[in-house]
C-alpha cells in the first residue's frame, strides 16, 4: 500500500446504471498532500470540504464518466466537483482534482450530457 494515500470511500455501485459502467465496488483514496495542493492552487473553497469527500463519493448530486474519469458533484453551500482517476501502475482509484464549480457550469455539463442528475 502507498503510505502517501488515505482510503476515504468505496465506489457506490448504484451509480453504474447512470454512468453506463459495470464497476465492482473499489476503494477510493486521496493523497495526504491533497489539502496542501488545493491551498497552493488557491482552491480555498474546495479545501473547506476535504473532510466531506466520503459523502461526495457515496451520495453525489450529479455524476458523469468522461475520458475514463468518474466526475462527481455535491451541492453544499458551495458546489464541489471532484474527479476520480485510476492509477494504472498501482491499480488504485484516487481523487485527482477537487474544486468549487458555479451552478451555470453544472447546467452546461447537464445540457452537454457530461453530468447527469443522481436520483438514488
TORLORO-550675 format. One line per field, with one value per atom (N, C-alpha, C): x, y, z; residue in three letters; residue number from 1. Coordinates in pm, whole numbers, padded with zeros to 5 digits. Example, Ala and Ser with C-alpha at 12.3 -4.5 7.8 and 13.67 -1.06 7.14 Angstrom:
% TORLORO-550675
u <- [01319 / 01230 / 01320 / 01285 / 01367 / 01290]
v <- [-00569 / -00450 / -00330 / -00225 / -00106 / 00003]
w <- [00780 / 00780 / 00780 / 00708 / 00714 / 00787]
code <- [ALA / ALA / ALA / SER / SER / SER]
pos <- [1 / 1 / 1 / 2 / 2 / 2]
END
This chain:
% TORLORO-550675
u <- [00085 / 00000 / 00088 / 00047 / 00119 / 00092 / 00198 / 00181 / 00144 / 00143 / 00105 / -00044 / -00117 / -00259 / -00342 / -00461 / -00556 / -00684 / -00731 / -00859 / -00971 / -01058 / -01165 / -01305 / -01319 / -01453 / -01444 / -01562 / -01577 / -01675 / -01646 / -01733 / -01875 / -01970 / -02112 / -02156 / -02169 / -02202 / -02341 / -02426 / -02557 / -02542 / -02424 / -02401 / -02375 / -02346 / -02313 / -02418 / -02545 / -02651 / -02650 / -02631 / -02629 / -02505 / -02391 / -02265 / -02243 / -02322 / -02301 / -02178 / -02148 / -02031 / -02077 / -01983 / -02015 / -01906 / -01863 / -01758 / -01805 / -01715 / -01735 / -01700 / -01739 / -01702 / -01550 / -01493 / -01349 / -01321 / -01204 / -01163 / -01118 / -01145 / -01103 / -01015 / -00904 / -00805 / -00788 / -00727 / -00680 / -00538 / -00463 / -00326 / -00325 / -00228 / -00211 / -00179 / -00126 / -00090 / -00200 / -00321 / -00429 / -00463 / -00473 / -00507 / -00403 / -00276 / -00169 / -00179 / -00206 / -00223 / -00337 / -00450 / -00566 / -00533 / -00464 / -00427 / -00327 / -00228 / -00129 / -00193 / -00300 / -00371 / -00482 / -00490 / -00588 / -00733 / -00751 / -00885 / -00933 / -00940 / -00972 / -01113 / -01207 / -01345 / -01350 / -01289 / -01289 / -01216 / -01109 / -01031 / -01117 / -01216 / -01305 / -01385 / -01398 / -01482 / -01402 / -01273 / -01190 / -01239 / -01291 / -01342 / -01478 / -01537 / -01666 / -01649 / -01526 / -01505 / -01582 / -01586 / -01664 / -01811 / -01870 / -02010 / -02029 / -01936 / -01944 / -01942 / -01855 / -01839 / -01957 / -02007 / -02114 / -02251 / -02273 / -02405 / -02395 / -02341 / -02330 / -02466 / -02475 / -02597 / -02594 / -02472 / -02453 / -02333 / -02337 / -02227 / -02209 / -02087 / -02056 / -01932 / -01913 / -01796 / -01737 / -01623 / -01563 / -01416 / -01373 / -01232 / -01173 / -01251 / -01202 / -01202 / -01255 / -01259 / -01404 / -01423 / -01554 / -01560 / -01661 / -01677 / -01803 / -01788 / -01899 / -01912 / -02036 / -02063 / -02160 / -02130 / -02218 / -02249 / -02377 / -02424 / -02428 / -02344 / -02347 / -02384 / -02328 / -02341 / -02272 / -02166 / -02093 / -02111 / -02089 / -02096 / -01954 / -01932 / -01797 / -01789 / -01692 / -01668 / -01542 / -01548 / -01427 / -01416 / -01294 / -01268 / -01187 / -01230 / -01162 / -01095 / -00965 / -00887 / -00832 / -00792 / -00729 / -00580 / -00501 / -00356 / -00330 / -00306 / -00290 / -00174 / -00066 / 00051 / 00020 / -00056 / -00087 / -00228 / -00305 / -00443 / -00523 / -00509 / -00581 / -00654 / -00774 / -00850 / -00826 / -00810 / -00781 / -00849 / -00869 / -00925 / -00815 / -00833 / -00731 / -00746 / -00870 / -00893 / -01019 / -01023 / -01136 / -01143 / -01258 / -01273 / -01419 / -01444 / -01582 / -01620 / -01747 / -01796 / -01927 / -01943 / -02064 / -02184 / -02301 / -02424 / -02438 / -02398 / -02405 / -02321 / -02206 / -02118 / -02184 / -02248 / -02320 / -02431 / -02505 / -02613 / -02559 / -02445 / -02383 / -02341 / -02285 / -02246 / -02367 / -02478 / -02601 / -02653 / -02653 / -02704 / -02619 / -02488 / -02399 / -02399 / -02452 / -02452 / -02329 / -02239 / -02118 / -02155 / -02255 / -02306 / -02451 / -02497 / -02638 / -02681 / -02808 / -02863 / -02870 / -02822 / -02827 / -02955 / -03031 / -03155 / -03156 / -03088 / -03079 / -03179]
v <- [-00119 / 00000 / 00124 / 00224 / 00351 / 00431 / 00460 / 00531 / 00678 / 00727 / 00866 / 00881 / 00770 / 00772 / 00735 / 00795 / 00769 / 00716 / 00600 / 00548 / 00634 / 00683 / 00772 / 00720 / 00627 / 00581 / 00457 / 00400 / 00289 / 00335 / 00300 / 00339 / 00288 / 00376 / 00342 / 00275 / 00143 / 00068 / 00102 / 00166 / 00209 / 00314 / 00375 / 00475 / 00412 / 00282 / 00216 / 00239 / 00223 / 00237 / 00379 / 00478 / 00617 / 00646 / 00591 / 00619 / 00532 / 00426 / 00334 / 00248 / 00218 / 00137 / 00011 / -00080 / -00200 / -00228 / -00122 / -00136 / -00218 / -00300 / -00363 / -00257 / -00278 / -00184 / -00179 / -00061 / -00045 / 00069 / 00064 / 00168 / 00292 / 00407 / 00535 / 00604 / 00657 / 00717 / 00865 / 00935 / 01071 / 01081 / 01168 / 01192 / 01265 / 01232 / 01307 / 01453 / 01480 / 01617 / 01692 / 01634 / 01699 / 01836 / 01850 / 01980 / 02085 / 02050 / 02143 / 02181 / 02083 / 02107 / 02206 / 02185 / 02274 / 02417 / 02431 / 02564 / 02630 / 02553 / 02609 / 02655 / 02587 / 02623 / 02725 / 02773 / 02873 / 02823 / 02694 / 02634 / 02632 / 02752 / 02763 / 02712 / 02740 / 02694 / 02543 / 02477 / 02330 / 02273 / 02339 / 02289 / 02277 / 02364 / 02358 / 02228 / 02162 / 02042 / 01912 / 01917 / 01796 / 01683 / 01717 / 01612 / 01557 / 01618 / 01573 / 01480 / 01447 / 01360 / 01228 / 01160 / 01035 / 01058 / 01168 / 01198 / 01231 / 01307 / 01342 / 01215 / 01122 / 00999 / 00903 / 00893 / 00796 / 00847 / 00978 / 01029 / 01162 / 01158 / 01281 / 01326 / 01454 / 01505 / 01491 / 01492 / 01477 / 01386 / 01309 / 01218 / 01207 / 01177 / 01156 / 01069 / 01015 / 00932 / 00983 / 01051 / 01116 / 01080 / 01034 / 01002 / 00910 / 00814 / 00719 / 00771 / 00891 / 00951 / 00960 / 00931 / 00948 / 01089 / 01164 / 01302 / 01311 / 01369 / 01379 / 01522 / 01565 / 01698 / 01682 / 01750 / 01753 / 01899 / 01926 / 02061 / 02078 / 02164 / 02207 / 02355 / 02438 / 02583 / 02621 / 02546 / 02561 / 02432 / 02439 / 02321 / 02266 / 02142 / 02084 / 01973 / 01988 / 01896 / 01816 / 01684 / 01602 / 01510 / 01473 / 01377 / 01263 / 01140 / 01021 / 00952 / 00930 / 00866 / 00733 / 00650 / 00522 / 00536 / 00502 / 00492 / 00351 / 00342 / 00213 / 00131 / 00195 / 00123 / 00054 / 00122 / 00067 / 00007 / 00024 / -00022 / 00031 / 00164 / 00230 / 00352 / 00374 / 00493 / 00601 / 00724 / 00833 / 00962 / 01054 / 01185 / 01265 / 01295 / 01365 / 01516 / 01561 / 01704 / 01732 / 01851 / 01892 / 02044 / 02098 / 02243 / 02281 / 02410 / 02456 / 02494 / 02474 / 02498 / 02578 / 02671 / 02754 / 02674 / 02715 / 02649 / 02651 / 02759 / 02769 / 02663 / 02630 / 02527 / 02391 / 02366 / 02239 / 02228 / 02336 / 02335 / 02307 / 02365 / 02340 / 02193 / 02137 / 01995 / 01904 / 01941 / 01863 / 01868 / 01987 / 02004 / 01926 / 01924 / 01853 / 01702 / 01659 / 01516 / 01473 / 01564 / 01528 / 01485 / 01549 / 01511 / 01474 / 01390 / 01353 / 01368 / 01400 / 01412 / 01274 / 01263 / 01135 / 01130 / 01023 / 01003 / 00860 / 00840 / 00705 / 00687]
w <- [00000 / 00000 / 00000 / -00072 / -00081 / 00046 / 00123 / 00250 / 00232 / 00109 / 00084 / 00054 / 00056 / 00025 / 00147 / 00155 / 00262 / 00198 / 00243 / 00192 / 00248 / 00159 / 00205 / 00177 / 00082 / 00047 / -00040 / -00065 / -00159 / -00267 / -00391 / -00502 / -00481 / -00502 / -00489 / -00619 / -00619 / -00740 / -00795 / -00714 / -00764 / -00874 / -00885 / -00990 / -01127 / -01130 / -01257 / -01365 / -01331 / -01431 / -01491 / -01408 / -01453 / -01538 / -01496 / -01564 / -01688 / -01701 / -01814 / -01793 / -01667 / -01633 / -01560 / -01537 / -01460 / -01358 / -01290 / -01189 / -01070 / -01019 / -00889 / -00785 / -00662 / -00556 / -00547 / -00538 / -00523 / -00426 / -00366 / -00271 / -00346 / -00287 / -00343 / -00239 / -00285 / -00198 / -00230 / -00136 / -00161 / -00112 / -00172 / -00130 / 00003 / 00086 / 00211 / 00181 / 00064 / 00025 / -00049 / -00057 / -00132 / -00076 / 00055 / 00113 / 00078 / 00090 / 00053 / -00094 / -00178 / -00322 / -00348 / -00281 / -00301 / -00258 / -00146 / -00098 / -00192 / -00238 / -00332 / -00462 / -00503 / -00627 / -00602 / -00478 / -00438 / -00448 / -00430 / -00426 / -00280 / -00220 / -00079 / -00047 / -00136 / -00112 / -00108 / -00205 / -00209 / -00088 / -00046 / 00068 / 00194 / 00208 / 00325 / 00329 / 00215 / 00204 / 00197 / 00223 / 00209 / 00299 / 00417 / 00506 / 00463 / 00361 / 00308 / 00187 / 00151 / 00036 / 00046 / 00161 / 00168 / 00132 / 00177 / 00146 / -00002 / -00058 / -00200 / -00285 / -00248 / -00325 / -00304 / -00184 / -00157 / -00202 / -00199 / -00238 / -00313 / -00435 / -00514 / -00565 / -00600 / -00662 / -00814 / -00870 / -01014 / -01036 / -01145 / -01175 / -01326 / -01365 / -01505 / -01518 / -01638 / -01666 / -01797 / -01788 / -01904 / -01914 / -02030 / -02055 / -01948 / -01902 / -01803 / -01660 / -01639 / -01505 / -01458 / -01331 / -01270 / -01214 / -01255 / -01209 / -01124 / -01005 / -00910 / -00861 / -00840 / -00785 / -00670 / -00562 / -00445 / -00415 / -00390 / -00360 / -00209 / -00160 / -00020 / -00026 / 00060 / 00043 / -00088 / -00119 / -00245 / -00324 / -00454 / -00541 / -00553 / -00509 / -00509 / -00614 / -00704 / -00815 / -00784 / -00799 / -00786 / -00907 / -00938 / -01044 / -00984 / -01012 / -00962 / -01080 / -01068 / -01173 / -01125 / -01221 / -01191 / -01214 / -01114 / -01129 / -01183 / -01312 / -01377 / -01324 / -01285 / -01234 / -01101 / -01016 / -00883 / -00876 / -00984 / -00989 / -00869 / -00844 / -00736 / -00791 / -00742 / -00779 / -00674 / -00721 / -00629 / -00675 / -00582 / -00614 / -00680 / -00808 / -00884 / -00876 / -00864 / -00857 / -00777 / -00722 / -00639 / -00644 / -00682 / -00687 / -00679 / -00651 / -00649 / -00792 / -00822 / -00958 / -00949 / -01041 / -01043 / -01095 / -01053 / -01096 / -01248 / -01311 / -01457 / -01527 / -01470 / -01527 / -01513 / -01399 / -01380 / -01484 / -01504 / -01604 / -01743 / -01777 / -01907 / -01920 / -01814 / -01815 / -01828 / -01764 / -01776 / -01919 / -01977 / -02114 / -02214 / -02194 / -02287 / -02263 / -02148 / -02115 / -02037 / -02008 / -01932 / -01789 / -01731 / -01599 / -01609 / -01517 / -01507 / -01362 / -01341 / -01207 / -01144 / -01022 / -00949 / -00870 / -00890 / -00816 / -00764 / -00651 / -00593 / -00482]
code <- [UNK / UNK / UNK / UNK / UNK / UNK / UNK / UNK / UNK / UNK / UNK / UNK / UNK / UNK / UNK / UNK / UNK / UNK / UNK / UNK / UNK / UNK / UNK / UNK / UNK / UNK / UNK / UNK / UNK / UNK / UNK / UNK / UNK / UNK / UNK / UNK / UNK / UNK / UNK / UNK / UNK / UNK / UNK / UNK / UNK / UNK / UNK / UNK / UNK / UNK / UNK / UNK / UNK / UNK / UNK / UNK / UNK / UNK / UNK / UNK / UNK / UNK / UNK / UNK / UNK / UNK / UNK / UNK / UNK / UNK / UNK / UNK / UNK / UNK / UNK / UNK / UNK / UNK / UNK / UNK / UNK / UNK / UNK / UNK / UNK / UNK / UNK / UNK / UNK / UNK / UNK / UNK / UNK / UNK / UNK / UNK / UNK / UNK / UNK / UNK / UNK / UNK / UNK / UNK / UNK / UNK / UNK / UNK / UNK / UNK / UNK / UNK / UNK / UNK / UNK / UNK / UNK / UNK / UNK / UNK / UNK / UNK / UNK / UNK / UNK / UNK / UNK / UNK / UNK / UNK / UNK / UNK / UNK / UNK / UNK / UNK / UNK / UNK / UNK / UNK / UNK / UNK / UNK / UNK / UNK / UNK / UNK / UNK / UNK / UNK / UNK / UNK / UNK / UNK / UNK / UNK / UNK / UNK / UNK / UNK / UNK / UNK / UNK / UNK / UNK / UNK / UNK / UNK / UNK / UNK / UNK / UNK / UNK / UNK / UNK / UNK / UNK / UNK / UNK / UNK / UNK / UNK / UNK / UNK / UNK / UNK / UNK / UNK / UNK / UNK / UNK / UNK / UNK / UNK / UNK / UNK / UNK / UNK / UNK / UNK / UNK / UNK / UNK / UNK / UNK / UNK / UNK / UNK / UNK / UNK / UNK / UNK / UNK / UNK / UNK / UNK / UNK / UNK / UNK / UNK / UNK / UNK / UNK / UNK / UNK / UNK / UNK / UNK / UNK / UNK / UNK / UNK / UNK / UNK / UNK / UNK / UNK / UNK / UNK / UNK / UNK / UNK / UNK / UNK / UNK / UNK / UNK / UNK / UNK / UNK / UNK / UNK / UNK / UNK / UNK / UNK / UNK / UNK / UNK / UNK / UNK / UNK / UNK / UNK / UNK / UNK / UNK / UNK / UNK / UNK / UNK / UNK / UNK / UNK / UNK / UNK / UNK / UNK / UNK / UNK / UNK / UNK / UNK / UNK / UNK / UNK / UNK / UNK / UNK / UNK / UNK / UNK / UNK / UNK / UNK / UNK / UNK / UNK / UNK / UNK / UNK / UNK / UNK / UNK / UNK / UNK / UNK / UNK / UNK / UNK / UNK / UNK / UNK / UNK / UNK / UNK / UNK / UNK / UNK / UNK / UNK / UNK / UNK / UNK / UNK / UNK / UNK / UNK / UNK / UNK / UNK / UNK / UNK / UNK / UNK / UNK / UNK / UNK / UNK / UNK / UNK / UNK / UNK / UNK / UNK / UNK / UNK / UNK / UNK / UNK / UNK / UNK / UNK / UNK / UNK / UNK / UNK / UNK / UNK / UNK]
pos <- [1 / 1 / 1 / 2 / 2 / 2 / 3 / 3 / 3 / 4 / 4 / 4 / 5 / 5 / 5 / 6 / 6 / 6 / 7 / 7 / 7 / 8 / 8 / 8 / 9 / 9 / 9 / 10 / 10 / 10 / 11 / 11 / 11 / 12 / 12 / 12 / 13 / 13 / 13 / 14 / 14 / 14 / 15 / 15 / 15 / 16 / 16 / 16 / 17 / 17 / 17 / 18 / 18 / 18 / 19 / 19 / 19 / 20 / 20 / 20 / 21 / 21 / 21 / 22 / 22 / 22 / 23 / 23 / 23 / 24 / 24 / 24 / 25 / 25 / 25 / 26 / 26 / 26 / 27 / 27 / 27 / 28 / 28 / 28 / 29 / 29 / 29 / 30 / 30 / 30 / 31 / 31 / 31 / 32 / 32 / 32 / 33 / 33 / 33 / 34 / 34 / 34 / 35 / 35 / 35 / 36 / 36 / 36 / 37 / 37 / 37 / 38 / 38 / 38 / 39 / 39 / 39 / 40 / 40 / 40 / 41 / 41 / 41 / 42 / 42 / 42 / 43 / 43 / 43 / 44 / 44 / 44 / 45 / 45 / 45 / 46 / 46 / 46 / 47 / 47 / 47 / 48 / 48 / 48 / 49 / 49 / 49 / 50 / 50 / 50 / 51 / 51 / 51 / 52 / 52 / 52 / 53 / 53 / 53 / 54 / 54 / 54 / 55 / 55 / 55 / 56 / 56 / 56 / 57 / 57 / 57 / 58 / 58 / 58 / 59 / 59 / 59 / 60 / 60 / 60 / 61 / 61 / 61 / 62 / 62 / 62 / 63 / 63 / 63 / 64 / 64 / 64 / 65 / 65 / 65 / 66 / 66 / 66 / 67 / 67 / 67 / 68 / 68 / 68 / 69 / 69 / 69 / 70 / 70 / 70 / 71 / 71 / 71 / 72 / 72 / 72 / 73 / 73 / 73 / 74 / 74 / 74 / 75 / 75 / 75 / 76 / 76 / 76 / 77 / 77 / 77 / 78 / 78 / 78 / 79 / 79 / 79 / 80 / 80 / 80 / 81 / 81 / 81 / 82 / 82 / 82 / 83 / 83 / 83 / 84 / 84 / 84 / 85 / 85 / 85 / 86 / 86 / 86 / 87 / 87 / 87 / 88 / 88 / 88 / 89 / 89 / 89 / 90 / 90 / 90 / 91 / 91 / 91 / 92 / 92 / 92 / 93 / 93 / 93 / 94 / 94 / 94 / 95 / 95 / 95 / 96 / 96 / 96 / 97 / 97 / 97 / 98 / 98 / 98 / 99 / 99 / 99 / 100 / 100 / 100 / 101 / 101 / 101 / 102 / 102 / 102 / 103 / 103 / 103 / 104 / 104 / 104 / 105 / 105 / 105 / 106 / 106 / 106 / 107 / 107 / 107 / 108 / 108 / 108 / 109 / 109 / 109 / 110 / 110 / 110 / 111 / 111 / 111 / 112 / 112 / 112 / 113 / 113 / 113 / 114 / 114 / 114 / 115 / 115 / 115 / 116 / 116 / 116 / 117 / 117 / 117 / 118 / 118 / 118 / 119 / 119 / 119 / 120 / 120 / 120]
END
